[in-house]
Amino acid sequence: MRHKVLAWLLAAALLTPGRGGAADLKALPTNMDLLAEAVTLAVEEAVGQMTGASAPPAGPVLLVAETAHKGNWLVEHLLSEGLLRRGFRVTLDSTRAAAGGPRLSYRVHTLRVSGQAGLLSSHVSRRAEVVVSFRGSQGETLVWQDESSTTVQDRIPASRVDVLKNKDHAFAQTELQRQTWSRFAEPVVVSSVLGGLTYMFFSNR
């Protein structure tokens, strides 16, 4: 009976997710999750300044991307959500927008995820960076413009870097920078050379 109980406890311990197991992996945000959080912060900051105390216009706001970017769809989606929460009507179809009506254009300058790993560290410092500029206009008149820059950081196990990146979107890859021994060796070499030259100078005097 004792052997059966010990076997059951061992099986339960093996099947229960521990630290670094499946449960922890599910709790870690993906690169796309981290970027979405950063874009949301940028959008909320910009839309909050744009709307202020003014009431939403009667017609829909036309959203327009000023330049092509593979991450435009993410900014457009979260920007639409931010405006809709504030009572705005939104359209992406210029044929449905009123002539001379409100227009909000955006330009994605930076949308990327980077990571920095220490020489002997088992973790990576991950950083999502977003820079987006916005221009609000009424017909041909520019009424508001702003640029929002946000950063979201976290720390993940180095073994999860490839799992958390998004292979379908280049901007959601991880630009990983690893420290190398050369960064530590160079100052040592320079100090040794200077020390040798100093010794030779004084010994020859």
C-alpha positions in Angstrom: 0.0 0.0 0.0 2.8 2.4 0.9 4.5 1.8 -2.5 1.2 2.6 -4.3 0.8 5.8 -2.4 4.4 6.9 -3.2 3.9 6.0 -6.9 0.7 8.1 -7.0 2.4 11.1 -5.4 5.3 10.8 -7.9 2.9 10.7 -10.9 1.0 13.7 -9.6 4.2 15.7 -9.2 5.3 14.9 -12.7 1.9 15.8 -14.2 1.6 19.1 -12.2 3.0 22.0 -14.2 5.8 23.6 -12.2 7.8 26.8 -12.7 8.8 27.1 -16.4 6.1 24.6 -17.4 3.1 25.0 -19.6 1.2 27.1 -17.0 4.0 29.7 -16.9 4.2 29.8 -20.7 0.6 30.7 -21.0 1.0 33.5 -18.5 3.8 35.1 -20.6 2.6 37.7 -23.2 3.6 37.1 -26.8 5.5 39.8 -28.7 2.2 40.7 -30.4 0.6 41.1 -27.0 3.4 43.4 -25.8 3.1 45.5 -29.0 -0.7 45.7 -28.7 -0.2 47.0 -25.1 2.3 49.6 -26.3 0.1 50.7 -29.2 -2.9 51.0 -27.0 -1.0 53.3 -24.6 0.1 55.5 -27.6 -3.5 55.6 -29.0 -5.1 56.4 -25.7 -2.6 59.2 -25.1 -3.2 60.7 -28.5 -7.0 60.3 -28.7 -7.4 61.7 -25.2 -5.6 64.8 -26.3 -7.5 65.0 -29.6 -11.0 64.6 -28.1 -10.5 66.7 -25.0 -13.8 68.1 -23.8 -15.3 68.4 -27.3 -18.3 66.3 -28.3 -17.9 63.7 -31.1 -18.8 65.1 -34.6 -22.1 64.2 -36.2 -20.5 62.3 -39.1 -18.0 59.4 -38.9 -14.3 60.0 -38.6 -12.3 58.7 -41.6 -9.2 56.9 -40.6 -6.3 57.0 -43.1 -2.8 55.6 -43.0 -0.3 58.1 -44.4 2.3 55.6 -45.3 2.4 51.8 -45.9 3.5 49.8 -43.0 3.0 46.1 -42.2 1.7 47.0 -38.7 -0.9 49.5 -39.9 -3.7 47.0 -39.3 -2.8 46.8 -35.6 -2.7 50.6 -35.1 -5.9 51.0 -37.2 -7.8 48.4 -35.1 -6.8 49.8 -31.7 -7.3 53.4 -32.9 -10.8 52.5 -34.0 -11.6 50.9 -30.6 -10.3 54.0 -28.8 -12.5 56.3 -30.8 -15.6 54.0 -30.5 -15.2 53.9 -26.7 -15.5 57.7 -26.7 -18.7 57.8 -28.7 -17.2 58.5 -32.1 -18.4 56.9 -35.3 -15.5 55.5 -37.4 -15.2 54.6 -41.1 -12.3 53.2 -43.1 -14.1 53.7 -46.4 -13.5 57.1 -48.0 -16.6 56.7 -50.2 -18.8 56.7 -47.1 -17.1 59.7 -45.5 -18.8 63.1 -45.9 -16.9 65.6 -48.1 -15.0 68.0 -45.8 -15.8 65.8 -42.8 -13.5 64.8 -39.9 -10.4 62.9 -40.9 -7.7 61.3 -38.6 -4.5 60.1 -40.3 -1.7 58.2 -38.7 1.9 57.3 -39.6 3.8 54.4 -38.0 7.4 55.4 -37.4 8.5 52.6 -35.1 6.9 49.3 -34.3 9.3 46.7 -33.0 10.4 44.3 -30.3 14.0 44.1 -29.1 15.7 42.0 -26.5 18.9 42.1 -24.5 20.5 39.1 -23.0 23.4 39.2 -20.5 26.5 37.1 -21.0 25.6 34.4 -18.5 22.0 35.3 -17.9 19.1 32.8 -18.4 16.7 35.7 -19.0 16.1 38.3 -21.7 15.0 41.9 -21.1 12.3 42.4 -23.7 11.2 45.8 -25.0 8.3 46.8 -27.3 8.7 50.3 -28.9 6.0 52.2 -30.6 6.2 55.7 -32.2 3.1 56.9 -34.1 2.2 60.4 -35.3 -1.4 61.6 -35.7 -3.0 64.4 -37.7 -6.6 65.4 -37.3 -8.3 67.6 -39.9 -11.6 69.0 -40.9 -11.8 69.2 -44.7 -8.5 70.9 -45.7 -7.9 72.5 -42.3 -5.5 70.9 -39.9 -7.0 71.1 -36.4 -4.7 68.9 -34.4 -1.5 66.9 -34.6 0.7 64.9 -32.2 3.3 62.2 -31.9 3.1 59.5 -29.3 6.0 57.4 -28.2 5.5 54.5 -25.8 7.6 51.6 -24.5 6.6 48.5 -22.7 9.2 46.2 -21.0 9.3 42.9 -19.3 11.7 40.0 -18.6 11.3 36.5 -20.0 13.2 33.2 -19.9 15.8 33.1 -22.8 14.4 29.7 -23.7 11.0 31.3 -24.5 12.2 34.0 -27.0 11.5 32.0 -30.1 8.2 30.7 -28.8 6.8 34.1 -28.0 7.7 35.8 -31.3 5.3 36.0 -34.2 6.7 34.3 -37.4 4.0 35.9 -39.6 4.9 39.5 -38.9 8.4 40.8 -39.2 7.8 43.7 -36.7 6.8 41.1 -34.0 10.1 39.2 -34.2 12.7 39.8 -31.4 15.7 41.8 -32.4 18.0 40.1 -29.8 21.3 41.6 -28.7 23.6 39.3 -26.8 26.6 40.5 -24.8 29.9 38.9 -25.9 33.2 38.3 -24.2 34.8 40.9 -26.5 33.0 43.7 -24.7 34.8 42.7 -21.5 38.1 41.7 -23.2 38.6 45.0 -25.0 39.0 47.2 -21.9 41.4 44.6 -20.4 43.5 44.5 -23.6 43.6 48.3 -23.7 44.6 48.6 -20.1 47.3 46.0 -20.5 48.8 47.8 -23.5 48.8 51.1 -21.7 50.3 49.6 -18.7 53.0 48.0 -20.7 53.8 51.3 -22.5 53.9 53.2 -19.2 56.3 50.6 -17.7 58.6 50.8 -20.8 58.6 54.6 -20.7 59.6 54.9 -17.0 62.0 51.9 -17.1 64.0 53.5 -20.0 64.4 56.9 -18.3 
